[in-house]
Amino acid sequence: MSPKILGQHFLNDVSVATRIVDSSHFEDYQTIVEIGPGRGALTDLIVKSFSNVFLIELDSGLSSYLTEKHGNSPNVSIFNADARTIDIETVLGNSSSEYLLTGNLPYYAAKRIIRNFLEHNCAPKQMVVMVQKEVGEEMAAKSGNQTLLSLSVQVYADIDILFTVSPSSFLPPPKVHSSVIRLMPRLHPGVKRSDLKLFFLTAKAVFYLPRKQLHNSLALGIKIHPSEAKILIGKADIDSSRRPGTLTIFEINRLAGILSKDGFYGVK
């Protein structure tokens, strides 16, 4: 696949690369995975800073380039693979399962890549990645502006936006700004791992019509009458006239428990 097909914009700013790598250090961890290394703007710095470096690059031409450049380095392993679906345990092999993750993520694949690693049983200890600015802001949204995307991230991790990167730092320059975000994986205290399936089924129903009042959106989401939805929402001690984006993770999980007890999703 060519860079144009993959939508690649290569980081071409040493100062930005240095800030990302400096931010990627966490405690004394020496194993790091880089997603989408491309031409190596981050890689060239990472290989000097970490004992074990794993590079995952989808583009076969760039993977060959990286192999030629870093293949003889004893601390570097290169994988020509798709980070959206790869099993990180096959990458790490016998290395420590305690690792960090970094990368300039391709805009078109960033959400799926982040989800793949956050949801894995072998999640990284920290992720410092660059994404499209609007995507980073949505992922970090607080109650009042929640979306399915922000929930899907914040259930699995604490998130902070570290800094913004201008289009001029890339070659070719994209049409939008980027943000470097830090994700610290941990399961939200309001949700048990065994509850995740019902939590997300409920979240999807709640956000069926995100601009509508909660009872109207939920009614369409689980195909019941709005009056019945009001009763269910009331059982969860939530005002049914609120908008879906105002709900907290605790509240959605509480509502999921009510729906489960009432036999929705075929579970009681």
N, C-alpha and C positions, 0 to 999 in steps of 0.2 A: 504493500500500500504506500502511496506517495504521501509526503507531508500535507499536500493540499487536500487529499481525500480524508486524511486523519484529522484535519483541522488543527495542525500543529503550529504553535507560535513559540519559537525557541528563545529562551531567556538569554539576553545578550548584555547584561549589566552586572559586572563583577561585584559592585557594592550591594546590589540586591541579593545576589547569590550568597555572598558572605553573611548577610543578615539572616537569611533562611537557614544556612548551615549552623550558624551560631545559636539560633533559636532551637535547632533540632537536638542539641545536646540536652540530656536529662539524667541527673544523678550520675552514676558511673557506668551506665549501659554502653557497651562497645559494639553491639550488633545493630545494623541499620539496613532497612530496605528502602531503595529509591524507586519510585514509580515514574515511568516515562522519562528516563534520563536524557533522551534526545542526543544532542551533540556534546553533552557532558559539562554544562556550566556548573551544576551542583556537584556532579560526580568528581570532577578534578579536585574539589575541596574536600569532599567526603572521604576519599580514599586516603587522605593524609591525616584524617581526624579520628577514624574508627578502625577497630581491629578486624571486624567482619562486615563486608559490604555486599549486599545482594541487589543486583540491578534487574528490573523487570521492564522490558521494552517490547512493544507490540510490532513496531516497524522492523522488518527483517533486515533492511539495508542499514538502519541505524544500529541494530543489534550487532551486525557484522563489524561496523565501524567501532563500536565500543569494545568488541572482542579484540580487534586489532590494536586498540589503544591501551586497554587495561587487562587483556586476557592473561598476560604473564604476571600480573600482580598477585601475590599469594593470598591477599586478603579480599579478593574480588571474585564473585560468581555472577555470571550473566545468564539471564533467561529470556529467550524470545517467546513471550507469552502475553496473554490478555489479563491484565490486572482486575478486570471486572468479574472474572470467573475463576481465577487461579486459586488453588488451595495453598495457603501460605505454608502449611506444614511440609508440603512437598518441596518448597523452596528452601526452607531452613534445614531440612534433613536432620543430621545429628547435632546441629548447632543449637545453641540455647534458644528456648521458646520465648525468652524475654528479649524483645527487640523494639526498636524505634522505627518509625516510618516517615519518609519525607518525599517531596516531589512537586514538580510543576505539572499538575494534572490537566490532561486535555479537557477543554470545556465540555465537549459532548459526552464524556464518559465519567466526569468527576463524581456525580451522585452515586452511580453504581459502584465505582471503585471504593468510595468511602463506605458504602453500605456493606460491600463484600468483606472488608476488613473489620468493621465495627461489630458485625453480627457473628463473626467467626469465634469459636471457642478459644482460639489462639490469637486474640486481638493484641495489637501493639501496646506498649506502655504509654506511648505518646505518638501523635501524628501532627506533623507540621507540614501543611501542604498549601499550594497556591491554587485558587479557584477563581472563577468569574466573580467580580465584586458583588453583584446582585444576588448570586447564589450563596455566597458566604454570609451576607446580611440576612438572607431568609433562614439559613440554617441556625443562625444565632438569635433569631427573633424571640422576644419575650412574650409572656402572657398578654393578650390584647391584640397581638399580631401573629399568633401561632398559625402554622400551616401543617399539612401532612409532612412536608419535608423537614421542617424544624422539629416536629415531634419524633420523626424517624431517626434523627440525629441525637436529640437531647435525651431520649430514652436510654441511649447507649453511651453517651459521653458528655462531659462538660466541654463547652466550646468558648473560645475567645478569638476575636479578630485582632491580629497583631499589628498589621500595617497594610497600606494600600500601595499598589504598584501601577505605574502609568504605562500606557501602551508603548511609549518610546523605549521601554526596557526590553522589548522583544523584537525579533526579526522572523518573519515580517510582523509589523505592529498590528495587534488586533484592534477592533473598533470599540472595545470596551476596556474599562479598568479591571484590575485583578486585586484580590485580597489574599494575604497569607493568614491562614487560620491555624489555631492550635486546638487539637482535640485530645482530651484526656479520657480514654475509655473507662467506663464504669457503668454498671447497670443502675438506673435511676432507683432511689430508695423507695419510691412509691409503687414499683412494679416488680413482681417476682418473675424469674425467667419462665416459669411454668404458665404465667399469665399473658405472655407476650402475644400469642396468637389471638386471643380474645381481645386484648387491648387494641391491636391494629385493625381487627374487624370492626370494632366499635369506632375507632378513630376515623376510618374510611366512611362509615355511616354518618357520623357526626358532621364530617366535612363534605357530604354529598352536595350540598348547596351552601358553601361557606359564607355567603353574604346574607343568608336568610336567618330567621330566628331558629334557635336550636331545635325546638320541637318540630318545626316544618322540615328541616334538613334531615333529622333523624327519622322522621316518619317515612320519607321517601327512601332513605338509605336502607331501612329494614322492612319497607313495604307494610306499614301499618297506618292507622288513622292518626292525624295530629293530636286528637284528644287522648288517645292511648299513649302516644309518645310523651305528652305532658305528664301523665301519671307516672310513667317510668322514670322520667327525669326528676320529678319531685321526690321519688323514693331515694334517689341519689343525693338529695338535698342540694339541688342545683336549680336556679331560676331558668325556666324553659324559654324565657324571652331573650336570653343572652345570645350573642353571636358565637359560632363555633370557635373562632380565633381567640376568644377570651378565656377559654377553659384551660385549666392547668393539667399536667400529666396525672396528678393525684385524682382530679375530678373525673377525667376520662376513664381511668382505671376503676374508679368507684362505680361509674355508670356501667362499665363492662361487667362488673360483678352482679349488678342488678339484672342486666339482660341475660346473663348466664343462669341466674337463679330462676328467671321466668321462662326458661326453655328456649331462648333464641339461639341461633347457630346450631341447634340440635344438641346443646349441652346444658345439663342441669347440675 
